Structure formats: C-alpha cells, structure tokens
C-alpha cells in the first residue's frame, strides 16, 4: 500500500474483478457458441452448394486479417483505458476523505478542475475504445455485403446445375454466416481484450506478501499477562518500511521507566513518527 495508490487497488477489485467474474465468461461462452454455429453453417453450405466454397476461403483470410489488426490496437487501447481510470478513483477517494480541509482552504475549484482533467483523459481512452469497435464493425459489414453479393452471383450462375431448393438453403445459410461471423470476430476479440483484466489481477497474485502482525514461526510470543507495567524498552531496534529501502530506525536502544514522561526532538524525517 506504500507503492500502490488506493485508486489502483480499487480499480483492480472493482472493474477488473467484475470483468473477470461476469463479462469474460459470457463473452467466452458466446464466442464458443458462435464458432459452432459458423462451423455448422459452413458444413451445410458445402453440402448444398459446393461451388460457393471458393468464396469462403478469401472471406476467412480477410476476416482474420481485419481481426488481427483490430485486436492489436483494441487490446492496448483497453489497457490504457484501465490505467487512466485508476487516477480517477484515487483522486475521488482522496477528495472525499479530505473534503473538510479542501473547503477550509477554499480549494474546491482547483480540485474540481484537476478532477475534470483526469476524467477527460479517461474519457479520451473510452472514446478510442468505441472508435476501434466502430472501425472493425464498418469493415466487417462491408466484407459481409461483398461476400453475400458474390455468393448470390455464383448461385445465379449455377441455377441450372443445382436444385432451386438447395440454392435457397445455401443462400440462407450464407446470410446467417455473414451475421454470425461478425459477432464471432467481435466476441473473440472481446475475450482477448478482457484477458488484460486477468493479466492485471494476476499481477496482484504475484506480489510478495506482507509480513504477519505476529512474529515469525519460532519467535517467542509475549506472556499472557503482558503488559504488566508501564516500562518501555527498545533494544537494538532497526526498522524499514519495506525491503530495499534504507532503515528509518538504526540500532535504537533506550529504556523508559513506568510513569515517566518524555519528548522526541529531531529534524523532519529523523524517524520520530516511525519510533512511535
């Protein structure tokens, strides 16, 4: 908690956790269901009208190319949107806690402007997320329309070689494939995008744990009757806030008998509060 702002922690345990528990399973289920629908439609079209199959090979390649370009951009944009959301949570939480002080010093206007700047930055990334979705949607619609037109043209050319009912069945499933394929690309992309939240949650699972409040195993526990007097004794105490930082207390030893009063005098940063 010394190196992670409260907004960053709230973001992981609110938005990211909600995505992992709710949105990710539903998107994954939709992607799996749509993949089976697309596979079944392809099989029916291949049986009913094999001459249309050459249309689907470039279709799949184009869909894959568009999805690849979309997912690279969308994944990074969503990651930055999540990063820009953390300062908004942190600023809001800190402002609520310090509201009396902000009002006392007449700094409400300045804090309001600072909050709007953070919110505007987050909205910029939210707009970028929506823009990438519109980008891929337009291209998928255009590809679907061109593919449907090509399939209809091939069906007309093959009307003398294939039964009319099979042509109708094939065109019906081609139209369904076009609609399902768009959602299949979107949902598979959303699954990969939501995996950024899983990645952010896994980062917290790999953080080193804080030491326990009690002593390490093997250390002597204080007596059950402790404390029995007001005496305070420090013997060679060295303390740091976290591993890797210089000690705030270095080999401190002193003793205060019970009932005595004392004062701490020292410059800023000398460890007075840390001693307490």
Secondary structure, DSSP 8 states (H G I E B T S, - for coil): --SS-HHHHHHIIIIIHHIIIIIHHHHHHHHHHHHHHHHHHHHHHHHH-GGGHHHHHHHHHHHHHHHHHHHHHHHHHHHHHHHHHHHHHHHHHHHHHTHHHHHHTT-HHHHHHHHHHHHHHHHHHHHHHHHHHHHHHHHHHHHHHHHHHHHHHHHHHTTTTS-HHHHHHHHHHHHHHHHHHHHHHHHHHHHHHHHHHHHHHHHHHTS-----SS--TTS----TT---SS-EEEEEEEE-SSTTS--SEEEEEEEE-TT--------TTSSHHHH-
